[in-house]
Amino acid sequence: MRPSDRLTPLDIEHSPAAIKTRLAMAKHQSYLGDFVLGAIDGCVTTFAVVSGAVGANLPHGVAIIVGFANLAADGFSMAASNYQRAKSDLEWMDKARRSEERHVETIPEGEREEIRQIFAAKGFSGEQLEQAVQVITRDRRRWVDTMMTDELGLRLAYPNPLRAALVTFAGFCGAGLVPLLPFFLPAAFGSTPVFLVSVVATALTFVAIGTLKGQVLNRSKPRAAFETFVAGSVAAALAYAVGVGLKELVHAI
């Protein structure tokens, strides 16, 4: 094979088999974004709680208690919010589908004309346009699906609300545990301050979550990791500063 005949990675990605696989995978709902969202918030908020407690010079037990309270309450709150969002999206899609099905049933010629104009805007004309309209409107589900995507701009598949909520909660608690774990085993780190271990572990977690976020968003992974690290660090620094600033007030109470 000559060098000019060698397939590049881009060529391989656009082979018929690769395209078929990619299109099939696109129809499956991914919950990776829900996990990343929960993980980022869980790690940031829990480490902020730990930083505030350490900044205020409170006992490690307080940091553990408040940290777990944050995991339970904020994790549930975020999961419930994501559940409601996913449920609303699903209900909106169902409502739109019922509406389009009713329109196709009661005013088929008007809906057929909408298909005609949609494909005319895509560049179809003359006999090709009429053939496209005929093919689309021949199958009722395909007809409605086309109206959903091309007229209303909706997706055909939305996440399961309960699954989205559970994945968000798992991401929140999984990443949120990282800043707390060193406080359970202070003797394991010898003379190294527990908070320093928590800082390092959390920083690595921020980088890992950011890298995963970059993959989800198809962005530069190093940049996404850096942005997540900076956001978490700023939140932690603010919490630590508040803890230090209010330390005297807390101890006075």
Secondary structure in CASP SS format (residue, H / E / C, confidence):
PFRMAT SS
TARGET T0000
AUTHOR 0000-0000-0000
METHOD secondary structure of the structure
MODEL  1
M C 1.00
R C 1.00
P H 1.00
S H 1.00
D H 1.00
R C 1.00
L C 1.00
T C 1.00
P H 1.00
L H 1.00
D H 1.00
I H 1.00
E H 1.00
H C 1.00
S C 1.00
P H 1.00
A H 1.00
A H 1.00
I H 1.00
K H 1.00
T H 1.00
R H 1.00
L H 1.00
A H 1.00
M H 1.00
A H 1.00
K C 1.00
H C 1.00
Q C 1.00
S C 1.00
Y C 1.00
L H 1.00
G H 1.00
D H 1.00
F H 1.00
V H 1.00
L H 1.00
G H 1.00
A H 1.00
I H 1.00
D H 1.00
G H 1.00
C H 1.00
V H 1.00
T H 1.00
T H 1.00
F H 1.00
A H 1.00
V H 1.00
V H 1.00
S H 1.00
G H 1.00
A H 1.00
V H 1.00
G H 1.00
A C 1.00
N C 1.00
L C 1.00
P C 1.00
H H 1.00
G H 1.00
V H 1.00
A H 1.00
I H 1.00
I H 1.00
V H 1.00
G H 1.00
F H 1.00
A H 1.00
N H 1.00
L H 1.00
A H 1.00
A H 1.00
D H 1.00
G H 1.00
F H 1.00
S H 1.00
M H 1.00
A H 1.00
A H 1.00
S H 1.00
N H 1.00
Y H 1.00
Q H 1.00
R H 1.00
A H 1.00
K H 1.00
S H 1.00
D H 1.00
L H 1.00
E H 1.00
W H 1.00
M H 1.00
D H 1.00
K H 1.00
A H 1.00
R H 1.00
R H 1.00
S H 1.00
E H 1.00
E H 1.00
R H 1.00
H H 1.00
V H 1.00
E H 1.00
T H 1.00
I C 1.00
P H 1.00
E H 1.00
G H 1.00
E H 1.00
R H 1.00
E H 1.00
E H 1.00
I H 1.00
R H 1.00
Q H 1.00
I H 1.00
F H 1.00
A H 1.00
A H 1.00
K C 1.00
G C 1.00
F C 1.00
S C 1.00
G H 1.00
E H 1.00
Q H 1.00
L H 1.00
E H 1.00
Q H 1.00
A H 1.00
V H 1.00
Q H 1.00
V H 1.00
I H 1.00
T H 1.00
R H 1.00
D C 1.00
R H 1.00
R H 1.00
R H 1.00
W H 1.00
V H 1.00
D H 1.00
T H 1.00
M H 1.00
M H 1.00
T H 1.00
D H 1.00
E H 1.00
L C 1.00
G C 1.00
L C 1.00
R C 1.00
L C 1.00
A C 1.00
Y C 1.00
P C 1.00
N C 1.00
P H 1.00
L H 1.00
R H 1.00
A H 1.00
A H 1.00
L H 1.00
V H 1.00
T H 1.00
F H 1.00
A H 1.00
G H 1.00
F H 1.00
C H 1.00
G H 1.00
A H 1.00
G H 1.00
L C 1.00
V C 1.00
P C 1.00
L C 1.00
L H 1.00
P H 1.00
F H 1.00
F H 1.00
L C 1.00
P H 1.00
A H 1.00
A H 1.00
F H 1.00
G C 1.00
S C 1.00
T C 1.00
P C 1.00
V H 1.00
F H 1.00
L H 1.00
V H 1.00
S H 1.00
V H 1.00
V H 1.00
A H 1.00
T H 1.00
A H 1.00
L H 1.00
T H 1.00
F H 1.00
V H 1.00
A H 1.00
I H 1.00
G H 1.00
T H 1.00
L H 1.00
K H 1.00
G H 1.00
Q H 1.00
V H 1.00
L H 1.00
N C 1.00
R C 1.00
S C 1.00
K H 1.00
P H 1.00
R H 1.00
A H 1.00
A H 1.00
F H 1.00
E H 1.00
T H 1.00
F H 1.00
V H 1.00
A H 1.00
G H 1.00
S H 1.00
V H 1.00
A H 1.00
A H 1.00
A H 1.00
L H 1.00
A H 1.00
Y H 1.00
A H 1.00
V H 1.00
G H 1.00
V H 1.00
G H 1.00
L C 1.00
K H 1.00
E H 1.00
L H 1.00
V H 1.00
H H 1.00
A H 1.00
I C 1.00
END
